[in-house]
């Protein structure tokens, strides 16, 4: 008598393993096809005046933010940092959020609808309003970017 288990059913086991691996491969493909996002925020001075901005400002093409179609940023933020690279990364599917620096109840969210146009000192970002509430004062504002990473 032998203690070796019979080889009967090995083909079925191999078929089951192949089916499992195919399912796993399909699931990995779905995960790998999902975009990765980068989130960061910076401060600018908000102004409800018409563009172009001055100093370290961000201005929109409409004082009623729900009707705005573009946001125009100085390339240098409130800290004097050059944010050109952030604007270069913006594309359709990215989002921008702006809120009052010390009152988060005044907040507005936008979809980016195209690539930013970058000039010598400003970046113009095409946007569409998603949601928001409150009036932003002409003061320091927090601007957050959700950027889709393309790898």
Secondary structure, DSSP 4 states (H G I P E B T S, - for coil): ---SPP-TTHHHHHHHHHHHHHHHHHHHHHHHHS-EEEEEEEEEEE--SPSSP-TTEEEESSSSGGG--EEEEESB-TTS-B-HHHHHH--TT-EEEEEETTEEEEEEEEEE-SPPEE-SSEEEEEEEEEEEES---SSEEEEEEEEEE--
